[in-house]
Structure formats: C-alpha cells, structure tokens
Amino acid sequence: MGNYLHNRVLKLNVGFLLNAGPGHSQDFELDVPTVKLADDLVLSYVRGPVRLSRTKEGILIQAQLHTGAQDECYRCLEPVERDMMIAIEELYGVNQQVDSDFVIHDDGILDLAELLRAEVLIGSTHRVLCREDCKGLCPECGANRNEGDCECEQETIDPRLSELKKLLNRQ
C-alpha cells in the first residue's frame, strides 16, 4: 500500500472563519509529508504558506505550495522525483448560488485535495528528464541507452522515410 497519509490531512475546518464574517483571514504554514491525493497521485510532500480569507461568497484560498511528485523521464521512462511550485488562488463557495468549482459543505470543511490534484496534474504536463543528457530507449530493442549500448544497428531509418531509402538503394 505504501507509507503515506490519506488526503484527510488536506481537509481544513474553516467553520471559525465562516462565523467570523467577511474581511477576516487566517494565515498558516502547510507542511504535509507523503500524502495520497487520489488513486492516481501520491505527493512526496506539500509545503508552503496558505492564506484563507473570508469573503461574502465563501473562502478565498491563496497559497504558494512546494510539492514533490513521482513522474517518469520522457526519454527512458525511469522514475523521477519532480519538484513543483504551485500557485493557488481559488474561491470555495458557501452556497450553491456562487459560481465556483469548489464548495464548502455544511460541516465547514474545505477539502484542498481535489484542487491540489488538479493543479499538480496541470503542472505535470511538462516533460521531465531524469538527467539533461538522458540517451533514452533504443527504438528497436527497448534497452535503456543510459545503462549501456545495445546490439542494434545504430543507423536505423525513420519508418516514415523507408520508402525513400528504397528509391536510393535502386541506383
């Protein structure tokens, strides 16, 4: 299963802030070790300053979070730890009339996990390398070229150009 916290640690009780009324805010530092956001995403850590501000529509969350997530090198497919900075500014509405993707339910709980998951996935669309000079996989045998040379012919031709190669070989 893995040694991680469940995403419950990202459920923040904001009832006190809702009762305080618009104009009040609360600042704190988030420091969470390995946490499972969803079946498809585990973060190694989540750290950074968070501000919760009460507005007439709900709670505005603003944060600069430093996260770590497992990814894979896009050339050799080896696992890579990716460090990301995520800027969050999102309104959690307190009633259904507020135009917001996120709501605070009657229990006064603000669930940060779904928003954080979305932001991490958006940030993960960038390609990551295990190292700058990664040689990738051999397209013929699939061997990891970082671990050594394979026995495949080095001068292979792009399959899309193979018909042109045949024309050259006729002459």
Secondary structure in CASP SS format (residue, H / E / C, confidence):
PFRMAT SS
TARGET T0000
AUTHOR 0000-0000-0000
METHOD secondary structure of the structure
MODEL  1
M C 1.00
G C 1.00
N C 1.00
Y C 1.00
L E 1.00
H E 1.00
N H 1.00
R H 1.00
V H 1.00
L H 1.00
K E 1.00
L E 1.00
N E 1.00
V C 1.00
G H 1.00
F H 1.00
L H 1.00
L H 1.00
N H 1.00
A H 1.00
G C 1.00
P C 1.00
G C 1.00
H C 1.00
S E 1.00
Q E 1.00
D E 1.00
F E 1.00
E E 1.00
L E 1.00
D E 1.00
V E 1.00
P C 1.00
T C 1.00
V E 1.00
K E 1.00
L E 1.00
A E 1.00
D C 1.00
D C 1.00
L E 1.00
V E 1.00
L E 1.00
S E 1.00
Y E 1.00
V E 1.00
R E 1.00
G E 1.00
P E 1.00
V E 1.00
R E 1.00
L E 1.00
S E 1.00
R E 1.00
T C 1.00
K C 1.00
E C 1.00
G E 1.00
I E 1.00
L E 1.00
I E 1.00
Q E 1.00
A E 1.00
Q E 1.00
L E 1.00
H E 1.00
T E 1.00
G E 1.00
A E 1.00
Q E 1.00
D E 1.00
E E 1.00
C C 1.00
Y C 1.00
R C 1.00
C C 1.00
L C 1.00
E C 1.00
P E 1.00
V E 1.00
E E 1.00
R E 1.00
D E 1.00
M E 1.00
M E 1.00
I E 1.00
A E 1.00
I E 1.00
E E 1.00
E E 1.00
L E 1.00
Y E 1.00
G E 1.00
V C 1.00
N C 1.00
Q C 1.00
Q C 1.00
V C 1.00
D C 1.00
S C 1.00
D C 1.00
F E 1.00
V E 1.00
I C 1.00
H C 1.00
D C 1.00
D C 1.00
G C 1.00
I E 1.00
L E 1.00
D E 1.00
L C 1.00
A H 1.00
E H 1.00
L H 1.00
L H 1.00
R H 1.00
A H 1.00
E H 1.00
V H 1.00
L H 1.00
I H 1.00
G H 1.00
S C 1.00
T C 1.00
H C 1.00
R C 1.00
V C 1.00
L C 1.00
C C 1.00
R C 1.00
E C 1.00
D C 1.00
C C 1.00
K C 1.00
G C 1.00
L E 1.00
C C 1.00
P C 1.00
E C 1.00
C C 1.00
G C 1.00
A C 1.00
N E 1.00
R H 1.00
N H 1.00
E H 1.00
G C 1.00
D C 1.00
C C 1.00
E C 1.00
C C 1.00
E C 1.00
Q C 1.00
E C 1.00
T C 1.00
I C 1.00
D C 1.00
P H 1.00
R H 1.00
L H 1.00
S H 1.00
E H 1.00
L H 1.00
K H 1.00
K H 1.00
L H 1.00
L H 1.00
N H 1.00
R H 1.00
Q C 1.00
END
